[in-house]
Amino acid sequence: MTKSVVKRTKSANFGEPNWSNEAEVMGALMGDGLLLEEAPEEYTEGPDGKPFVLAACTQNGLALKFAALDLRDDKDIALAAGKQNWRALQVCTIMKRFLGCFCSSVLE
């Protein structure tokens, strides 16, 4: 039996962004959400990090595991991650609270 492993490959279009350029970081995360793993804390924590985490999770729901705990439980981020990949909700610490909301939005 083989175990599934999430692998991120760097593409020529979405290589390492210049972490000091917010527009470049946003573009990179929209192309490869798993870049969030390498992002500085300013892009993964607090209210300033929300748009970056949301972009990453919309592109790849599994990026949720690289977000700060408070953003993992943000309704918008959890829903975006869960819609992209339901397995992402496994890292949402209050998943049960959002499960009903997620299910209803998917079934709409």
N, C-alpha and C positions, 0 to 999 in steps of 0.2 A: 504494500500500500504506500502510495506517495502522498506527501503532505503538500498542500497548496501554500505557496509563499508569494507575498506581494513583492514584486520587483519593480523598481523604477529605473527606467533607462533614460539617459540624457539624450535629448534630441537636439539636432542642430538649431532648430527654431526656438527651443525653450531650454537653453543652457542656464548656467548660474546667473541670476540677475545681479545687478549692482544694488546691494541691499540698502544703500543710502538714497536710492531713487524710487519713491513710492509708486510712480506710474509704471516703471519697469517691473517692480516686484508684483504689482497687481496683474500685469500682462503675463508674467511668467506663471503665477499661480493659476490663472485662468486656463493656461495651456497644460500645466502639470501640477495638480493639486498637492501631490506628495512632496513637492519642494517645501511645503510648510515645515517638514521635519528639520530642515536646515535653516529656517528663518530665525532671525533674532527675536527675542521676546516681545519687542515692540509690535511685531506683526501677529503675535499669537495670544496676546493677553489684553484684557480690559476693553473699554469701549472703542479705543483707537484701533485695536486689532480686529474688531468684528468684521469690517468689510473684507479684510484679507482672508480671514478664516472662512467666511461665507463663500467667497470666490473659490477658494481651494476645495471646500466640501461640495460645492455645486459641480465642480469638475470631477472630483473623485471623493466619494463619501468617506472612504477610509482615511482621508486626511484628518478627520475628526480626532483621531487618537493623538495628533500632534498639537492640538489646541489646548490652551489652559483650561482647567476644570470649570471655571465660571462660564467660558464660552461653549464648552461641550454641552452645557445644559441650557443654552440659549435656544428658545423655541424656533426661531428662524433658521439657525444653523443646524439644529438637530433634524428639522424637517428636510432641509436641503440635502443633508448627508444621507438621511434615511431614504429619500426618494431616489438618490443616485445609487445607493447600495444599502440594502436593509441591514446588512451585517454591521454597518457603522454604528448602529444604535446600541451595540453591545458595549461600547465605551461611554455611552451617555449615562452618567451616574444616577439620574432620575428618569430613566427610560420609561418606566411604567406610567409616569405622569403624562408623557408625550405620546405614548402608544395609541391611545384613543384618538387624539388629534391627528396623528400621522395616518392611521387607518382611514379615518373619515376623509382626509384630504386626498388620499390615493384613490379611494372609491368614488370620488366625485366625478 
